[in-house]
Amino acid sequence: AHDLGLQTVVLSYIGGGAFSSLFPRDYEQAYLNMFVEAVKDARDSSDFTGGLELMGADQNLIDALGTVLIQQVRDIGRIPAVWKGTEAESKLFVNAWDPHSYAGNGNKGDHSLDGYVGRHSAVSYLSCVELNPHILENTYALRPN
């Protein structure tokens, strides 16, 4: 978001939805803690000073992130409504994709957020180097801690 001049990062509750029932332990508490720590680490190692919003989050996550990040965090709703309007153009939306499939989860194979994104966008095509060689034109290096 910083490098692209965007004002806000919008996170999904990555891993907190369609496949969470497969987690072998107390998912709610264990995953909530992992998610909050990952967001805090990303924020602490970044130059980004913009806003943070969530898609489809519950109040426990909003409260936990607000406490750790010491900033107002809000849920803005769900896809596709969050993609509409000119306000969406200043936001970086983070998809809940995992590296074990093409982005978009086959476009219709499941009811996850990534599957929904795949059904309503060209993410599978645009994020695949074999199909879209232009993806290599806009790469960004991750900065180590």
Backbone as CSV, one residue per row, in Angstrom:
resi,resn,N_x,N_y,N_z,CA_x,CA_y,CA_z,C_x,C_y,C_z
1,ALA,0.829,-1.185,0.000,0.000,0.000,0.000,0.879,1.255,0.000
2,HIS,1.914,1.249,0.826,2.817,2.389,0.911,3.437,2.693,-0.446
3,ASP,3.990,1.664,-1.095,4.664,1.850,-2.381,3.698,2.260,-3.480
4,LEU,2.436,1.892,-3.362,1.435,2.231,-4.363,0.689,3.527,-4.047
5,GLY,1.021,4.159,-2.923,0.379,5.404,-2.535,-1.062,5.228,-2.071
6,LEU,-1.402,4.043,-1.589,-2.760,3.786,-1.112,-2.857,4.120,0.368
7,GLN,-4.021,4.579,0.789,-4.192,5.106,2.136,-4.586,4.065,3.174
8,THR,-5.124,2.940,2.714,-5.695,1.973,3.650,-5.417,0.545,3.188
9,VAL,-5.125,-0.335,4.143,-5.033,-1.768,3.883,-6.285,-2.411,4.465
10,VAL,-6.942,-3.231,3.656,-8.134,-3.931,4.093,-7.798,-5.417,4.169
11,LEU,-7.803,-5.953,5.383,-7.497,-7.360,5.604,-8.759,-8.186,5.690
12,SER,-8.683,-9.378,5.157,-9.730,-10.361,5.437,-9.262,-11.136,6.658
13,TYR,-10.175,-11.844,7.265,-9.806,-12.682,8.414,-9.189,-13.947,7.820
14,ILE,-7.987,-13.806,7.303,-7.290,-14.857,6.564,-7.210,-16.111,7.413
15,GLY,-7.790,-17.192,6.903,-7.795,-18.451,7.635,-8.894,-18.564,8.667
16,GLY,-9.709,-17.551,8.812,-10.712,-17.561,9.859,-12.098,-17.945,9.403
17,GLY,-12.211,-18.499,8.196,-13.543,-18.766,7.695,-13.784,-20.184,7.241
18,ALA,-13.780,-20.382,5.937,-14.247,-21.623,5.324,-13.539,-22.876,5.819
19,PHE,-12.260,-22.793,6.153,-11.514,-23.985,6.527,-11.143,-24.029,8.010
20,SER,-11.659,-23.117,8.802,-11.275,-23.038,10.210,-11.718,-24.253,11.020
21,SER,-12.738,-24.936,10.575,-13.202,-26.105,11.327,-12.191,-27.250,11.286
22,LEU,-11.214,-27.190,10.400,-10.195,-28.237,10.296,-9.061,-28.045,11.309
23,PHE,-9.051,-26.917,11.993,-7.996,-26.641,12.976,-8.172,-27.587,14.164
24,PRO,-7.087,-28.253,14.614,-7.243,-29.312,15.619,-7.446,-28.854,17.061
25,ARG,-7.254,-27.593,17.374,-7.365,-27.149,18.769,-8.421,-26.051,18.896
26,ASP,-8.365,-25.320,19.991,-9.283,-24.210,20.233,-9.015,-23.131,19.188
27,TYR,-9.709,-23.240,18.105,-9.445,-22.370,16.963,-9.613,-20.899,17.297
28,GLU,-10.710,-20.569,17.909,-11.011,-19.157,18.141,-9.876,-18.434,18.859
29,GLN,-9.445,-18.944,19.987,-8.425,-18.247,20.758,-7.037,-18.377,20.136
30,ALA,-6.664,-19.588,19.724,-5.323,-19.801,19.159,-5.147,-18.995,17.883
31,TYR,-6.111,-19.052,16.984,-5.966,-18.355,15.725,-6.058,-16.850,15.897
32,LEU,-6.930,-16.407,16.754,-7.039,-14.979,17.012,-5.693,-14.425,17.457
33,ASN,-5.034,-15.100,18.382,-3.720,-14.643,18.856,-2.695,-14.632,17.737
34,MET,-2.659,-15.690,16.908,-1.702,-15.752,15.796,-1.957,-14.633,14.796
35,PHE,-3.214,-14.396,14.468,-3.571,-13.364,13.493,-3.161,-11.986,13.994
36,VAL,-3.480,-11.702,15.239,-3.157,-10.393,15.820,-1.635,-10.184,15.841
37,GLU,-0.869,-11.187,16.243,0.593,-11.057,16.271,1.171,-10.873,14.873
38,ALA,0.631,-11.582,13.882,1.115,-11.435,12.503,0.854,-10.023,11.986
39,VAL,-0.317,-9.483,12.268,-0.637,-8.120,11.828,0.264,-7.116,12.536
40,LYS,0.475,-7.304,13.831,1.349,-6.407,14.593,2.775,-6.452,14.044
41,ASP,3.302,-7.643,13.780,4.659,-7.764,13.234,4.767,-7.096,11.868
42,ALA,3.766,-7.291,11.020,3.774,-6.662,9.700,3.747,-5.146,9.827
43,ARG,2.918,-4.647,10.715,2.819,-3.193,10.909,4.124,-2.628,11.466
44,ASP,4.742,-3.328,12.437,5.977,-2.844,13.059,7.164,-2.856,12.099
45,SER,7.153,-3.729,11.106,8.285,-3.821,10.182,8.040,-3.056,8.889
46,SER,7.017,-2.240,8.866,6.631,-1.520,7.658,6.734,-0.009,7.860
47,ASP,6.891,0.706,6.749,6.863,2.161,6.766,5.437,2.699,6.622
48,PHE,4.488,1.817,6.426,3.108,2.214,6.177,2.486,2.811,7.428
49,THR,1.906,3.988,7.284,1.278,4.668,8.418,-0.214,4.914,8.181
50,GLY,-0.748,4.321,7.129,-2.155,4.518,6.800,-3.073,3.716,7.687
51,GLY,-4.327,3.652,7.270,-5.351,2.986,8.044,-5.406,1.493,7.818
52,LEU,-6.062,0.815,8.728,-6.276,-0.623,8.650,-7.762,-0.890,8.830
53,GLU,-8.342,-1.633,7.890,-9.745,-2.015,7.977,-9.843,-3.525,7.785
54,LEU,-10.980,-4.075,8.155,-11.196,-5.516,8.075,-12.455,-5.819,7.281
55,MET,-12.437,-6.978,6.601,-13.632,-7.477,5.913,-14.120,-8.700,6.659
56,GLY,-15.382,-8.718,7.012,-15.994,-9.903,7.598,-15.433,-10.308,8.948
57,ALA,-15.021,-9.368,9.739,-14.413,-9.674,11.042,-15.461,-9.686,12.145
58,ASP,-15.155,-10.427,13.190,-16.039,-10.402,14.354,-15.502,-9.400,15.376
59,GLN,-16.307,-9.102,16.367,-15.951,-8.074,17.353,-14.711,-8.448,18.162
60,ASN,-14.504,-9.743,18.445,-13.308,-10.156,19.190,-12.037,-9.771,18.448
61,LEU,-12.023,-9.976,17.140,-10.851,-9.613,16.340,-10.669,-8.101,16.294
62,ILE,-11.729,-7.382,16.105,-11.655,-5.912,16.065,-11.093,-5.376,17.377
63,ASP,-11.602,-5.882,18.495,-11.125,-5.426,19.805,-9.655,-5.779,20.018
64,ALA,-9.256,-7.002,19.662,-7.870,-7.443,19.866,-6.903,-6.626,19.025
65,LEU,-7.233,-6.386,17.766,-6.349,-5.588,16.910,-6.288,-4.143,17.378
66,GLY,-7.423,-3.595,17.768,-7.445,-2.214,18.253,-6.570,-2.018,19.477
67,THR,-6.545,-3.003,20.363,-5.729,-2.929,21.571,-4.243,-3.021,21.255
68,VAL,-3.871,-3.968,20.410,-2.457,-4.195,20.087,-1.898,-3.085,19.204
69,LEU,-2.666,-2.632,18.231,-2.178,-1.628,17.292,-2.389,-0.207,17.779
70,ILE,-3.179,-0.051,18.823,-3.499,1.256,19.392,-4.010,2.205,18.312
71,GLN,-4.963,1.730,17.561,-5.624,2.562,16.568,-7.028,2.018,16.354
72,GLN,-7.867,2.851,15.808,-9.238,2.430,15.505,-9.201,1.443,14.353
73,VAL,-9.805,0.294,14.548,-9.929,-0.721,13.509,-11.410,-0.986,13.345
74,ARG,-11.873,-1.034,12.096,-13.302,-1.249,11.891,-13.545,-2.287,10.807
75,ASP,-14.682,-2.924,10.913,-15.122,-3.862,9.892,-15.914,-3.077,8.863
76,ILE,-15.583,-3.247,7.582,-16.268,-2.481,6.536,-17.283,-3.314,5.769
77,GLY,-17.468,-4.561,6.158,-18.470,-5.390,5.490,-17.833,-6.531,4.724
78,ARG,-18.506,-6.961,3.687,-18.075,-8.135,2.925,-18.008,-7.813,1.431
79,ILE,-17.282,-8.657,0.725,-17.223,-8.578,-0.731,-18.576,-9.038,-1.255
80,PRO,-19.161,-8.447,-2.269,-18.614,-7.451,-3.174,-18.872,-6.011,-2.770
81,ALA,-19.670,-5.769,-1.739,-20.038,-4.402,-1.372,-18.818,-3.535,-1.087
82,VAL,-17.763,-4.102,-0.494,-16.593,-3.295,-0.134,-15.784,-2.853,-1.352
83,TRP,-16.026,-3.481,-2.495,-15.308,-3.102,-3.724,-15.961,-1.948,-4.454
84,LYS,-17.126,-1.538,-4.040,-17.895,-0.544,-4.784,-17.599,0.867,-4.293
85,GLY,-17.729,1.822,-5.193,-17.545,3.219,-4.851,-16.115,3.684,-5.039
86,THR,-15.950,4.989,-5.117,-14.626,5.560,-5.363,-13.690,5.381,-4.179
87,GLU,-14.224,5.227,-2.962,-13.389,5.031,-1.778,-12.538,3.761,-1.889
88,ALA,-13.053,2.747,-2.554,-12.340,1.474,-2.700,-11.050,1.633,-3.516
89,GLU,-10.971,2.643,-4.356,-9.797,2.844,-5.205,-8.558,3.247,-4.418
90,SER,-8.723,3.724,-3.193,-7.579,4.134,-2.375,-7.184,3.072,-1.358
91,LYS,-7.695,1.836,-1.555,-7.445,0.771,-0.590,-6.761,-0.417,-1.249
92,LEU,-5.905,-1.077,-0.472,-5.301,-2.334,-0.889,-6.055,-3.450,-0.182
93,PHE,-6.743,-4.297,-0.959,-7.519,-5.404,-0.412,-6.637,-6.651,-0.384
94,VAL,-6.550,-7.303,0.766,-5.741,-8.506,0.918,-6.662,-9.722,0.826
95,ASN,-6.410,-10.540,-0.176,-7.193,-11.751,-0.391,-6.736,-12.839,0.580
96,ALA,-7.617,-13.754,0.895,-7.301,-14.859,1.810,-6.813,-16.072,1.030
97,TRP,-5.845,-15.901,0.189,-5.322,-16.965,-0.666,-4.204,-17.711,0.043
98,ASP,-4.047,-18.982,-0.294,-2.904,-19.746,0.200,-2.100,-20.236,-1.004
99,PRO,-0.820,-20.537,-0.839,0.037,-20.884,-1.976,-0.128,-22.314,-2.483
100,HIS,-1.146,-23.013,-2.045,-1.344,-24.400,-2.471,-2.296,-24.519,-3.656
101,SER,-2.709,-23.399,-4.196,-3.601,-23.384,-5.355,-3.364,-22.081,-6.105
102,TYR,-3.972,-21.967,-7.283,-3.954,-20.676,-7.956,-4.829,-19.718,-7.160
103,ALA,-4.469,-18.467,-7.179,-5.324,-17.464,-6.538,-6.714,-17.580,-7.144
104,GLY,-7.716,-17.529,-6.315,-9.092,-17.687,-6.764,-9.651,-19.072,-6.526
105,ASN,-8.837,-19.996,-6.021,-9.276,-21.359,-5.669,-10.121,-22.025,-6.754
106,GLY,-9.669,-21.945,-7.992,-10.411,-22.621,-9.059,-11.686,-21.918,-9.461
107,ASN,-11.897,-20.750,-8.954,-13.015,-19.868,-9.296,-14.384,-20.340,-8.837
108,LYS,-14.534,-21.583,-8.460,-15.855,-22.036,-8.026,-15.788,-23.236,-7.106
109,GLY,-14.595,-23.644,-6.721,-14.440,-24.892,-6.000,-14.840,-24.866,-4.537
110,ASP,-14.956,-23.720,-3.916,-15.305,-23.693,-2.492,-15.967,-22.376,-2.128
111,HIS,-16.404,-22.290,-0.897,-17.114,-21.092,-0.424,-16.222,-20.173,0.397
112,SER,-14.921,-20.256,0.168,-13.998,-19.377,0.885,-13.998,-17.987,0.254
113,LEU,-13.392,-17.035,0.949,-13.247,-15.696,0.388,-12.464,-15.760,-0.910
114,ASP,-11.373,-16.532,-0.945,-10.564,-16.639,-2.154,-11.377,-17.217,-3.311
115,GLY,-12.212,-18.202,-3.040,-13.075,-18.745,-4.080,-14.032,-17.694,-4.613
116,TYR,-14.559,-16.874,-3.732,-15.470,-15.804,-4.151,-14.717,-14.771,-4.996
117,VAL,-13.518,-14.389,-4.562,-12.708,-13.442,-5.328,-12.449,-14.012,-6.722
118,GLY,-12.115,-15.301,-6.791,-11.862,-15.934,-8.079,-13.072,-15.932,-8.998
119,ARG,-14.249,-16.110,-8.435,-15.477,-16.127,-9.245,-15.848,-14.749,-9.767
120,HIS,-15.362,-13.704,-9.131,-15.791,-12.351,-9.489,-14.664,-11.449,-9.962
121,SER,-13.560,-12.039,-10.352,-12.441,-11.231,-10.836,-11.563,-12.073,-11.755
122,ALA,-10.513,-11.477,-12.239,-9.539,-12.172,-13.088,-8.281,-12.513,-12.297
123,VAL,-8.405,-12.708,-10.981,-7.232,-12.896,-10.131,-6.411,-14.117,-10.533
124,SER,-7.041,-15.205,-10.943,-6.280,-16.402,-11.329,-5.379,-16.096,-12.518
125,TYR,-5.919,-15.463,-13.515,-5.134,-15.106,-14.698,-4.062,-14.073,-14.363
126,LEU,-4.455,-13.033,-13.676,-3.534,-11.929,-13.435,-2.388,-12.276,-12.492
127,SER,-2.560,-13.269,-11.633,-1.517,-13.598,-10.659,-0.670,-14.799,-11.057
128,CYS,-0.870,-15.329,-12.232,-0.130,-16.514,-12.686,0.936,-16.106,-13.701
129,VAL,2.194,-16.296,-13.367,3.307,-15.894,-14.240,3.214,-16.587,-15.597
130,GLU,2.787,-17.846,-15.617,2.698,-18.575,-16.880,1.667,-17.962,-17.835
131,LEU,0.637,-17.343,-17.296,-0.415,-16.746,-18.116,-0.259,-15.243,-18.281
132,ASN,0.377,-14.590,-17.328,0.500,-13.134,-17.340,1.955,-12.735,-17.097
133,PRO,2.761,-12.682,-18.147,4.171,-12.339,-17.966,4.384,-10.916,-17.452
134,HIS,3.374,-10.064,-17.548,3.508,-8.679,-17.082,3.569,-8.570,-15.562
135,ILE,3.206,-9.645,-14.866,3.233,-9.611,-13.408,4.648,-9.342,-12.894
136,LEU,5.644,-9.739,-13.655,7.033,-9.551,-13.241,7.502,-8.107,-13.390
137,GLU,6.719,-7.272,-14.067,7.097,-5.869,-14.263,6.908,-5.030,-12.999
138,ASN,6.058,-5.463,-12.095,5.755,-4.692,-10.890,5.967,-5.548,-9.653
139,THR,7.208,-5.878,-9.368,7.492,-6.675,-8.182,8.095,-5.796,-7.096
140,TYR,7.881,-6.170,-5.875,8.398,-5.423,-4.740,9.139,-6.392,-3.836
141,ALA,10.310,-5.995,-3.414,11.087,-6.836,-2.501,10.581,-6.638,-1.069
142,LEU,10.505,-7.730,-0.344,10.153,-7.644,1.063,11.389,-7.258,1.850
143,ARG,11.208,-6.368,2.788,12.325,-5.938,3.628,12.412,-6.833,4.854
144,PRO,13.581,-7.417,5.110,13.704,-8.261,6.319,13.649,-7.416,7.581
145,ASN,13.282,-8.049,8.670,13.212,-7.339,9.952,14.577,-6.884,10.393
